[in-house]
Amino acid sequence: MNNKPQRGNIGIILLFAIALIAVGTGAYFYGKGGFSLKQTPPAPGAQVSTTPTQASDQATEWKTYTN
């Protein structure tokens, strides 16, 4: 009979448990809004444009599909 303990699976199980805890913790903080990106204010004297770009004008050039 083989009386040796199986130690090869312990490392895999431990790694899986740590990964599961890390993913669970990340999902918890993401759901709570804990991961927020800090936005830096614009440099003094920099111009900030809030007007839409020309990408919205491309819709006028679309062709209408008729069947």
mmCIF file of the N, C-alpha and C atoms, coordinates in Angstrom:
data_MODEL
# 
_entry.id   MODEL 
# 
loop_
_atom_site.group_PDB 
_atom_site.id 
_atom_site.type_symbol 
_atom_site.label_atom_id 
_atom_site.label_alt_id 
_atom_site.label_comp_id 
_atom_site.label_asym_id 
_atom_site.label_entity_id 
_atom_site.label_seq_id 
_atom_site.pdbx_PDB_ins_code 
_atom_site.Cartn_x 
_atom_site.Cartn_y 
_atom_site.Cartn_z 
_atom_site.occupancy 
_atom_site.B_iso_or_equiv 
_atom_site.pdbx_formal_charge 
_atom_site.auth_seq_id 
_atom_site.auth_comp_id 
_atom_site.auth_asym_id 
_atom_site.auth_atom_id 
_atom_site.pdbx_PDB_model_num 
ATOM 1   N N  . MET A 1 1  ? 0.826   -1.187 0.000   1.00 0.00 ? 1  MET A N  1 
ATOM 2   C CA . MET A 1 1  ? 0.000   0.000  0.000   1.00 0.00 ? 1  MET A CA 1 
ATOM 3   C C  . MET A 1 1  ? 0.871   1.253  0.000   1.00 0.00 ? 1  MET A C  1 
ATOM 4   N N  . ASN A 1 2  ? 0.312   2.303  -0.520  1.00 0.00 ? 2  ASN A N  1 
ATOM 5   C CA . ASN A 1 2  ? 1.021   3.577  -0.583  1.00 0.00 ? 2  ASN A CA 1 
ATOM 6   C C  . ASN A 1 2  ? 0.564   4.455  0.588   1.00 0.00 ? 2  ASN A C  1 
ATOM 7   N N  . ASN A 1 3  ? 1.443   4.663  1.562   1.00 0.00 ? 3  ASN A N  1 
ATOM 8   C CA . ASN A 1 3  ? 1.099   5.443  2.747   1.00 0.00 ? 3  ASN A CA 1 
ATOM 9   C C  . ASN A 1 3  ? 1.613   6.878  2.675   1.00 0.00 ? 3  ASN A C  1 
ATOM 10  N N  . LYS A 1 4  ? 2.157   7.307  1.541   1.00 0.00 ? 4  LYS A N  1 
ATOM 11  C CA . LYS A 1 4  ? 2.678   8.664  1.406   1.00 0.00 ? 4  LYS A CA 1 
ATOM 12  C C  . LYS A 1 4  ? 1.518   9.653  1.246   1.00 0.00 ? 4  LYS A C  1 
ATOM 13  N N  . PRO A 1 5  ? 1.558   10.761 1.975   1.00 0.00 ? 5  PRO A N  1 
ATOM 14  C CA . PRO A 1 5  ? 0.502   11.770 1.784   1.00 0.00 ? 5  PRO A CA 1 
ATOM 15  C C  . PRO A 1 5  ? 0.673   12.468 0.441   1.00 0.00 ? 5  PRO A C  1 
ATOM 16  N N  . GLN A 1 6  ? -0.424  12.857 -0.152  1.00 0.00 ? 6  GLN A N  1 
ATOM 17  C CA . GLN A 1 6  ? -0.384  13.543 -1.440  1.00 0.00 ? 6  GLN A CA 1 
ATOM 18  C C  . GLN A 1 6  ? -0.190  15.035 -1.192  1.00 0.00 ? 6  GLN A C  1 
ATOM 19  N N  . ARG A 1 7  ? 0.999   15.517 -1.447  1.00 0.00 ? 7  ARG A N  1 
ATOM 20  C CA . ARG A 1 7  ? 1.310   16.928 -1.202  1.00 0.00 ? 7  ARG A CA 1 
ATOM 21  C C  . ARG A 1 7  ? 1.247   17.753 -2.480  1.00 0.00 ? 7  ARG A C  1 
ATOM 22  N N  . GLY A 1 8  ? 1.140   17.154 -3.614  1.00 0.00 ? 8  GLY A N  1 
ATOM 23  C CA . GLY A 1 8  ? 1.116   17.885 -4.867  1.00 0.00 ? 8  GLY A CA 1 
ATOM 24  C C  . GLY A 1 8  ? -0.153  18.713 -5.036  1.00 0.00 ? 8  GLY A C  1 
ATOM 25  N N  . ASN A 1 9  ? -1.246  18.267 -4.481  1.00 0.00 ? 9  ASN A N  1 
ATOM 26  C CA . ASN A 1 9  ? -2.511  18.973 -4.636  1.00 0.00 ? 9  ASN A CA 1 
ATOM 27  C C  . ASN A 1 9  ? -2.671  20.114 -3.647  1.00 0.00 ? 9  ASN A C  1 
ATOM 28  N N  . ILE A 1 10 ? -1.918  20.111 -2.566  1.00 0.00 ? 10 ILE A N  1 
ATOM 29  C CA . ILE A 1 10 ? -2.054  21.161 -1.557  1.00 0.00 ? 10 ILE A CA 1 
ATOM 30  C C  . ILE A 1 10 ? -1.664  22.516 -2.131  1.00 0.00 ? 10 ILE A C  1 
ATOM 31  N N  . GLY A 1 11 ? -0.600  22.561 -2.900  1.00 0.00 ? 11 GLY A N  1 
ATOM 32  C CA . GLY A 1 11 ? -0.163  23.819 -3.506  1.00 0.00 ? 11 GLY A CA 1 
ATOM 33  C C  . GLY A 1 11 ? -1.187  24.372 -4.482  1.00 0.00 ? 11 GLY A C  1 
ATOM 34  N N  . ILE A 1 12 ? -1.767  23.503 -5.263  1.00 0.00 ? 12 ILE A N  1 
ATOM 35  C CA . ILE A 1 12 ? -2.772  23.926 -6.239  1.00 0.00 ? 12 ILE A CA 1 
ATOM 36  C C  . ILE A 1 12 ? -4.021  24.428 -5.529  1.00 0.00 ? 12 ILE A C  1 
ATOM 37  N N  . ILE A 1 13 ? -4.444  23.728 -4.499  1.00 0.00 ? 13 ILE A N  1 
ATOM 38  C CA . ILE A 1 13 ? -5.630  24.139 -3.748  1.00 0.00 ? 13 ILE A CA 1 
ATOM 39  C C  . ILE A 1 13 ? -5.384  25.463 -3.038  1.00 0.00 ? 13 ILE A C  1 
ATOM 40  N N  . LEU A 1 14 ? -4.197  25.638 -2.466  1.00 0.00 ? 14 LEU A N  1 
ATOM 41  C CA . LEU A 1 14 ? -3.858  26.890 -1.782  1.00 0.00 ? 14 LEU A CA 1 
ATOM 42  C C  . LEU A 1 14 ? -3.806  28.053 -2.775  1.00 0.00 ? 14 LEU A C  1 
ATOM 43  N N  . LEU A 1 15 ? -3.231  27.845 -3.934  1.00 0.00 ? 15 LEU A N  1 
ATOM 44  C CA . LEU A 1 15 ? -3.177  28.884 -4.958  1.00 0.00 ? 15 LEU A CA 1 
ATOM 45  C C  . LEU A 1 15 ? -4.575  29.247 -5.439  1.00 0.00 ? 15 LEU A C  1 
ATOM 46  N N  . PHE A 1 16 ? -5.435  28.262 -5.622  1.00 0.00 ? 16 PHE A N  1 
ATOM 47  C CA . PHE A 1 16 ? -6.810  28.508 -6.036  1.00 0.00 ? 16 PHE A CA 1 
ATOM 48  C C  . PHE A 1 16 ? -7.571  29.289 -4.966  1.00 0.00 ? 16 PHE A C  1 
ATOM 49  N N  . ALA A 1 17 ? -7.352  28.958 -3.699  1.00 0.00 ? 17 ALA A N  1 
ATOM 50  C CA . ALA A 1 17 ? -8.034  29.659 -2.605  1.00 0.00 ? 17 ALA A CA 1 
ATOM 51  C C  . ALA A 1 17 ? -7.591  31.121 -2.530  1.00 0.00 ? 17 ALA A C  1 
ATOM 52  N N  . ILE A 1 18 ? -6.305  31.372 -2.705  1.00 0.00 ? 18 ILE A N  1 
ATOM 53  C CA . ILE A 1 18 ? -5.803  32.754 -2.674  1.00 0.00 ? 18 ILE A CA 1 
ATOM 54  C C  . ILE A 1 18 ? -6.356  33.547 -3.847  1.00 0.00 ? 18 ILE A C  1 
ATOM 55  N N  . ALA A 1 19 ? -6.397  32.940 -5.024  1.00 0.00 ? 19 ALA A N  1 
ATOM 56  C CA . ALA A 1 19 ? -6.949  33.624 -6.195  1.00 0.00 ? 19 ALA A CA 1 
ATOM 57  C C  . ALA A 1 19 ? -8.433  33.905 -6.005  1.00 0.00 ? 19 ALA A C  1 
ATOM 58  N N  . LEU A 1 20 ? -9.163  32.974 -5.414  1.00 0.00 ? 20 LEU A N  1 
ATOM 59  C CA . LEU A 1 20 ? -10.583 33.158 -5.169  1.00 0.00 ? 20 LEU A CA 1 
ATOM 60  C C  . LEU A 1 20 ? -10.829 34.297 -4.175  1.00 0.00 ? 20 LEU A C  1 
ATOM 61  N N  . ILE A 1 21 ? -10.014 34.376 -3.147  1.00 0.00 ? 21 ILE A N  1 
ATOM 62  C CA . ILE A 1 21 ? -10.133 35.465 -2.166  1.00 0.00 ? 21 ILE A CA 1 
ATOM 63  C C  . ILE A 1 21 ? -9.812  36.806 -2.822  1.00 0.00 ? 21 ILE A C  1 
ATOM 64  N N  . ALA A 1 22 ? -8.786  36.839 -3.667  1.00 0.00 ? 22 ALA A N  1 
ATOM 65  C CA . ALA A 1 22 ? -8.409  38.090 -4.337  1.00 0.00 ? 22 ALA A CA 1 
ATOM 66  C C  . ALA A 1 22 ? -9.506  38.562 -5.280  1.00 0.00 ? 22 ALA A C  1 
ATOM 67  N N  . VAL A 1 23 ? -10.096 37.650 -6.030  1.00 0.00 ? 23 VAL A N  1 
ATOM 68  C CA . VAL A 1 23 ? -11.173 38.020 -6.957  1.00 0.00 ? 23 VAL A CA 1 
ATOM 69  C C  . VAL A 1 23 ? -12.401 38.476 -6.173  1.00 0.00 ? 23 VAL A C  1 
ATOM 70  N N  . GLY A 1 24 ? -12.717 37.781 -5.095  1.00 0.00 ? 24 GLY A N  1 
ATOM 71  C CA . GLY A 1 24 ? -13.862 38.167 -4.274  1.00 0.00 ? 24 GLY A CA 1 
ATOM 72  C C  . GLY A 1 24 ? -13.684 39.530 -3.640  1.00 0.00 ? 24 GLY A C  1 
ATOM 73  N N  . THR A 1 25 ? -12.481 39.811 -3.147  1.00 0.00 ? 25 THR A N  1 
ATOM 74  C CA . THR A 1 25 ? -12.204 41.115 -2.553  1.00 0.00 ? 25 THR A CA 1 
ATOM 75  C C  . THR A 1 25 ? -12.291 42.215 -3.611  1.00 0.00 ? 25 THR A C  1 
ATOM 76  N N  . GLY A 1 26 ? -11.741 41.965 -4.784  1.00 0.00 ? 26 GLY A N  1 
ATOM 77  C CA . GLY A 1 26 ? -11.814 42.948 -5.861  1.00 0.00 ? 26 GLY A CA 1 
ATOM 78  C C  . GLY A 1 26 ? -13.238 43.214 -6.291  1.00 0.00 ? 26 GLY A C  1 
ATOM 79  N N  . ALA A 1 27 ? -14.051 42.164 -6.397  1.00 0.00 ? 27 ALA A N  1 
ATOM 80  C CA . ALA A 1 27 ? -15.450 42.336 -6.781  1.00 0.00 ? 27 ALA A CA 1 
ATOM 81  C C  . ALA A 1 27 ? -16.219 43.104 -5.716  1.00 0.00 ? 27 ALA A C  1 
ATOM 82  N N  . TYR A 1 28 ? -15.910 42.860 -4.459  1.00 0.00 ? 28 TYR A N  1 
ATOM 83  C CA . TYR A 1 28 ? -16.584 43.572 -3.370  1.00 0.00 ? 28 TYR A CA 1 
ATOM 84  C C  . TYR A 1 28 ? -16.287 45.068 -3.435  1.00 0.00 ? 28 TYR A C  1 
ATOM 85  N N  . PHE A 1 29 ? -15.010 45.425 -3.546  1.00 0.00 ? 29 PHE A N  1 
ATOM 86  C CA . PHE A 1 29 ? -14.660 46.836 -3.587  1.00 0.00 ? 29 PHE A CA 1 
ATOM 87  C C  . PHE A 1 29 ? -15.128 47.517 -4.867  1.00 0.00 ? 29 PHE A C  1 
ATOM 88  N N  . TYR A 1 30 ? -15.136 46.774 -5.977  1.00 0.00 ? 30 TYR A N  1 
ATOM 89  C CA . TYR A 1 30 ? -15.643 47.335 -7.224  1.00 0.00 ? 30 TYR A CA 1 
ATOM 90  C C  . TYR A 1 30 ? -17.136 47.627 -7.110  1.00 0.00 ? 30 TYR A C  1 
ATOM 91  N N  . GLY A 1 31 ? -17.874 46.731 -6.481  1.00 0.00 ? 31 GLY A N  1 
ATOM 92  C CA . GLY A 1 31 ? -19.307 46.925 -6.289  1.00 0.00 ? 31 GLY A CA 1 
ATOM 93  C C  . GLY A 1 31 ? -19.625 48.061 -5.340  1.00 0.00 ? 31 GLY A C  1 
ATOM 94  N N  . LYS A 1 32 ? -18.771 48.275 -4.366  1.00 0.00 ? 32 LYS A N  1 
ATOM 95  C CA . LYS A 1 32 ? -18.978 49.350 -3.400  1.00 0.00 ? 32 LYS A CA 1 
ATOM 96  C C  . LYS A 1 32 ? -18.483 50.695 -3.953  1.00 0.00 ? 32 LYS A C  1 
ATOM 97  N N  . GLY A 1 33 ? -17.842 50.691 -5.084  1.00 0.00 ? 33 GLY A N  1 
ATOM 98  C CA . GLY A 1 33 ? -17.314 51.931 -5.646  1.00 0.00 ? 33 GLY A CA 1 
ATOM 99  C C  . GLY A 1 33 ? -15.984 52.309 -5.026  1.00 0.00 ? 33 GLY A C  1 
ATOM 100 N N  . GLY A 1 34 ? -15.286 51.355 -4.455  1.00 0.00 ? 34 GLY A N  1 
ATOM 101 C CA . GLY A 1 34 ? -14.019 51.616 -3.793  1.00 0.00 ? 34 GLY A CA 1 
ATOM 102 C C  . GLY A 1 34 ? -12.892 51.909 -4.754  1.00 0.00 ? 34 GLY A C  1 
ATOM 103 N N  . PHE A 1 35 ? -13.013 51.463 -5.997  1.00 0.00 ? 35 PHE A N  1 
ATOM 104 C CA . PHE A 1 35 ? -11.979 51.716 -6.981  1.00 0.00 ? 35 PHE A CA 1 
ATOM 105 C C  . PHE A 1 35 ? -12.390 52.906 -7.827  1.00 0.00 ? 35 PHE A C  1 
ATOM 106 N N  . SER A 1 36 ? -12.003 54.074 -7.418  1.00 0.00 ? 36 SER A N  1 
ATOM 107 C CA . SER A 1 36 ? -12.330 55.263 -8.202  1.00 0.00 ? 36 SER A CA 1 
ATOM 108 C C  . SER A 1 36 ? -11.030 55.858 -8.717  1.00 0.00 ? 36 SER A C  1 
ATOM 109 N N  . LEU A 1 37 ? -11.049 56.225 -9.970  1.00 0.00 ? 37 LEU A N  1 
ATOM 110 C CA . LEU A 1 37 ? -9.877  56.834 -10.564 1.00 0.00 ? 37 LEU A CA 1 
ATOM 111 C C  . LEU A 1 37 ? -9.833  58.307 -10.195 1.00 0.00 ? 37 LEU A C  1 
ATOM 112 N N  . LYS A 1 38 ? -8.679  58.720 -9.742  1.00 0.00 ? 38 LYS A N  1 
ATOM 113 C CA . LYS A 1 38 ? -8.527  60.127 -9.384  1.00 0.00 ? 38 LYS A CA 1 
ATOM 114 C C  . LYS A 1 38 ? -8.265  60.926 -10.653 1.00 0.00 ? 38 LYS A C  1 
ATOM 115 N N  . GLN A 1 39 ? -9.066  61.943 -10.861 1.00 0.00 ? 39 GLN A N  1 
ATOM 116 C CA . GLN A 1 39 ? -8.886  62.785 -12.029 1.00 0.00 ? 39 GLN A CA 1 
ATOM 117 C C  . GLN A 1 39 ? -8.116  64.025 -11.613 1.00 0.00 ? 39 GLN A C  1 
ATOM 118 N N  . THR A 1 40 ? -7.047  64.282 -12.323 1.00 0.00 ? 40 THR A N  1 
ATOM 119 C CA . THR A 1 40 ? -6.263  65.462 -12.022 1.00 0.00 ? 40 THR A CA 1 
ATOM 120 C C  . THR A 1 40 ? -6.876  66.660 -12.720 1.00 0.00 ? 40 THR A C  1 
ATOM 121 N N  . PRO A 1 41 ? -6.914  67.792 -12.060 1.00 0.00 ? 41 PRO A N  1 
ATOM 122 C CA . PRO A 1 41 ? -7.461  68.982 -12.707 1.00 0.00 ? 41 PRO A CA 1 
ATOM 123 C C  . PRO A 1 41 ? -6.554  69.425 -13.839 1.00 0.00 ? 41 PRO A C  1 
ATOM 124 N N  . PRO A 1 42 ? -7.105  70.128 -14.823 1.00 0.00 ? 42 PRO A N  1 
ATOM 125 C CA . PRO A 1 42 ? -6.273  70.591 -15.933 1.00 0.00 ? 42 PRO A CA 1 
ATOM 126 C C  . PRO A 1 42 ? -5.238  71.608 -15.449 1.00 0.00 ? 42 PRO A C  1 
ATOM 127 N N  . ALA A 1 43 ? -4.176  71.675 -16.196 1.00 0.00 ? 43 ALA A N  1 
ATOM 128 C CA . ALA A 1 43 ? -3.105  72.601 -15.850 1.00 0.00 ? 43 ALA A CA 1 
ATOM 129 C C  . ALA A 1 43 ? -3.615  74.041 -15.939 1.00 0.00 ? 43 ALA A C  1 
ATOM 130 N N  . PRO A 1 44 ? -3.087  74.921 -15.124 1.00 0.00 ? 44 PRO A N  1 
ATOM 131 C CA . PRO A 1 44 ? -3.513  76.326 -15.200 1.00 0.00 ? 44 PRO A CA 1 
ATOM 132 C C  . PRO A 1 44 ? -3.251  76.894 -16.594 1.00 0.00 ? 44 PRO A C  1 
ATOM 133 N N  . GLY A 1 45 ? -4.242  77.548 -17.138 1.00 0.00 ? 45 GLY A N  1 
ATOM 134 C CA . GLY A 1 45 ? -4.115  78.147 -18.464 1.00 0.00 ? 45 GLY A CA 1 
ATOM 135 C C  . GLY A 1 45 ? -4.504  77.201 -19.589 1.00 0.00 ? 45 GLY A C  1 
ATOM 136 N N  . ALA A 1 46 ? -4.783  75.939 -19.289 1.00 0.00 ? 46 ALA A N  1 
ATOM 137 C CA . ALA A 1 46 ? -5.163  74.995 -20.331 1.00 0.00 ? 46 ALA A CA 1 
ATOM 138 C C  . ALA A 1 46 ? -6.632  75.190 -20.682 1.00 0.00 ? 46 ALA A C  1 
ATOM 139 N N  . GLN A 1 47 ? -6.950  75.080 -21.964 1.00 0.00 ? 47 GLN A N  1 
ATOM 140 C CA . GLN A 1 47 ? -8.321  75.242 -22.412 1.00 0.00 ? 47 GLN A CA 1 
ATOM 141 C C  . GLN A 1 47 ? -9.005  73.879 -22.441 1.00 0.00 ? 47 GLN A C  1 
ATOM 142 N N  . VAL A 1 48 ? -10.172 73.790 -21.831 1.00 0.00 ? 48 VAL A N  1 
ATOM 143 C CA . VAL A 1 48 ? -10.942 72.557 -21.795 1.00 0.00 ? 48 VAL A CA 1 
ATOM 144 C C  . VAL A 1 48 ? -12.162 72.747 -22.674 1.00 0.00 ? 48 VAL A C  1 
ATOM 145 N N  . SER A 1 49 ? -12.323 71.867 -23.656 1.00 0.00 ? 49 SER A N  1 
ATOM 146 C CA . SER A 1 49 ? -13.429 71.967 -24.588 1.00 0.00 ? 49 SER A CA 1 
ATOM 147 C C  . SER A 1 49 ? -14.527 70.985 -24.184 1.00 0.00 ? 49 SER A C  1 
ATOM 148 N N  . THR A 1 50 ? -15.758 71.464 -24.105 1.00 0.00 ? 50 THR A N  1 
ATOM 149 C CA . THR A 1 50 ? -16.881 70.586 -23.796 1.00 0.00 ? 50 THR A CA 1 
ATOM 150 C C  . THR A 1 50 ? -17.801 70.422 -24.989 1.00 0.00 ? 50 THR A C  1 
ATOM 151 N N  . THR A 1 51 ? -17.417 70.930 -26.151 1.00 0.00 ? 51 THR A N  1 
ATOM 152 C CA . THR A 1 51 ? -18.234 70.796 -27.354 1.00 0.00 ? 51 THR A CA 1 
ATOM 153 C C  . THR A 1 51 ? -18.008 69.416 -27.962 1.00 0.00 ? 51 THR A C  1 
ATOM 154 N N  . PRO A 1 52 ? -19.019 68.833 -28.583 1.00 0.00 ? 52 PRO A N  1 
ATOM 155 C CA . PRO A 1 52 ? -18.843 67.520 -29.196 1.00 0.00 ? 52 PRO A CA 1 
ATOM 156 C C  . PRO A 1 52 ? -17.887 67.583 -30.377 1.00 0.00 ? 52 PRO A C  1 
ATOM 157 N N  . THR A 1 53 ? -17.245 66.470 -30.638 1.00 0.00 ? 53 THR A N  1 
ATOM 158 C CA . THR A 1 53 ? -16.310 66.419 -31.759 1.00 0.00 ? 53 THR A CA 1 
ATOM 159 C C  . THR A 1 53 ? -17.076 66.196 -33.058 1.00 0.00 ? 53 THR A C  1 
ATOM 160 N N  . GLN A 1 54 ? -16.367 66.126 -34.160 1.00 0.00 ? 54 GLN A N  1 
ATOM 161 C CA . GLN A 1 54 ? -17.003 65.970 -35.459 1.00 0.00 ? 54 GLN A CA 1 
ATOM 162 C C  . GLN A 1 54 ? -17.517 64.555 -35.694 1.00 0.00 ? 54 GLN A C  1 
ATOM 163 N N  . ALA A 1 55 ? -17.295 63.643 -34.772 1.00 0.00 ? 55 ALA A N  1 
ATOM 164 C CA . ALA A 1 55 ? -17.775 62.275 -34.943 1.00 0.00 ? 55 ALA A CA 1 
ATOM 165 C C  . ALA A 1 55 ? -19.298 62.233 -35.019 1.00 0.00 ? 55 ALA A C  1 
ATOM 166 N N  . SER A 1 56 ? -19.986 63.162 -34.358 1.00 0.00 ? 56 SER A N  1 
ATOM 167 C CA . SER A 1 56 ? -21.444 63.167 -34.403 1.00 0.00 ? 56 SER A CA 1 
ATOM 168 C C  . SER A 1 56 ? -21.955 63.640 -35.764 1.00 0.00 ? 56 SER A C  1 
ATOM 169 N N  . ASP A 1 57 ? -21.143 64.349 -36.527 1.00 0.00 ? 57 ASP A N  1 
ATOM 170 C CA . ASP A 1 57 ? -21.556 64.809 -37.848 1.00 0.00 ? 57 ASP A CA 1 
ATOM 171 C C  . ASP A 1 57 ? -21.515 63.689 -38.886 1.00 0.00 ? 57 ASP A C  1 
ATOM 172 N N  . GLN A 1 58 ? -20.867 62.602 -38.594 1.00 0.00 ? 58 GLN A N  1 
ATOM 173 C CA . GLN A 1 58 ? -20.771 61.510 -39.550 1.00 0.00 ? 58 GLN A CA 1 
ATOM 174 C C  . GLN A 1 58 ? -22.112 60.819 -39.755 1.00 0.00 ? 58 GLN A C  1 
ATOM 175 N N  . ALA A 1 59 ? -23.013 60.898 -38.795 1.00 0.00 ? 59 ALA A N  1 
ATOM 176 C CA . ALA A 1 59 ? -24.306 60.223 -38.925 1.00 0.00 ? 59 ALA A CA 1 
ATOM 177 C C  . ALA A 1 59 ? -25.141 60.823 -40.048 1.00 0.00 ? 59 ALA A C  1 
ATOM 178 N N  . THR A 1 60 ? -24.912 62.052 -40.416 1.00 0.00 ? 60 THR A N  1 
ATOM 179 C CA . THR A 1 60 ? -25.691 62.676 -41.484 1.00 0.00 ? 60 THR A CA 1 
ATOM 180 C C  . THR A 1 60 ? -25.298 62.123 -42.848 1.00 0.00 ? 60 THR A C  1 
ATOM 181 N N  . GLU A 1 61 ? -24.141 61.488 -42.949 1.00 0.00 ? 61 GLU A N  1 
ATOM 182 C CA . GLU A 1 61 ? -23.673 60.951 -44.228 1.00 0.00 ? 61 GLU A CA 1 
ATOM 183 C C  . GLU A 1 61 ? -24.102 59.501 -44.431 1.00 0.00 ? 61 GLU A C  1 
ATOM 184 N N  . TRP A 1 62 ? -24.822 58.911 -43.498 1.00 0.00 ? 62 TRP A N  1 
ATOM 185 C CA . TRP A 1 62 ? -25.233 57.518 -43.616 1.00 0.00 ? 62 TRP A CA 1 
ATOM 186 C C  . TRP A 1 62 ? -26.315 57.364 -44.673 1.00 0.00 ? 62 TRP A C  1 
ATOM 187 N N  . LYS A 1 63 ? -26.314 56.202 -45.331 1.00 0.00 ? 63 LYS A N  1 
ATOM 188 C CA . LYS A 1 63 ? -27.353 55.888 -46.298 1.00 0.00 ? 63 LYS A CA 1 
ATOM 189 C C  . LYS A 1 63 ? -28.493 55.175 -45.598 1.00 0.00 ? 63 LYS A C  1 
ATOM 190 N N  . THR A 1 64 ? -29.710 55.416 -46.059 1.00 0.00 ? 64 THR A N  1 
ATOM 191 C CA . THR A 1 64 ? -30.900 54.794 -45.474 1.00 0.00 ? 64 THR A CA 1 
ATOM 192 C C  . THR A 1 64 ? -31.142 53.465 -46.164 1.00 0.00 ? 64 THR A C  1 
ATOM 193 N N  . TYR A 1 65 ? -31.359 52.408 -45.369 1.00 0.00 ? 65 TYR A N  1 
ATOM 194 C CA . TYR A 1 65 ? -31.636 51.085 -45.906 1.00 0.00 ? 65 TYR A CA 1 
ATOM 195 C C  . TYR A 1 65 ? -33.094 50.958 -46.241 1.00 0.00 ? 65 TYR A C  1 
ATOM 196 N N  . THR A 1 66 ? -33.407 50.509 -47.436 1.00 0.00 ? 66 THR A N  1 
ATOM 197 C CA . THR A 1 66 ? -34.795 50.215 -47.813 1.00 0.00 ? 66 THR A CA 1 
ATOM 198 C C  . THR A 1 66 ? -34.836 48.815 -48.379 1.00 0.00 ? 66 THR A C  1 
ATOM 199 N N  . ASN A 1 67 ? -35.873 48.083 -48.033 1.00 0.00 ? 67 ASN A N  1 
ATOM 200 C CA . ASN A 1 67 ? -36.013 46.710 -48.479 1.00 0.00 ? 67 ASN A CA 1 
ATOM 201 C C  . ASN A 1 67 ? -37.072 46.628 -49.569 1.00 0.00 ? 67 ASN A C  1 
# 
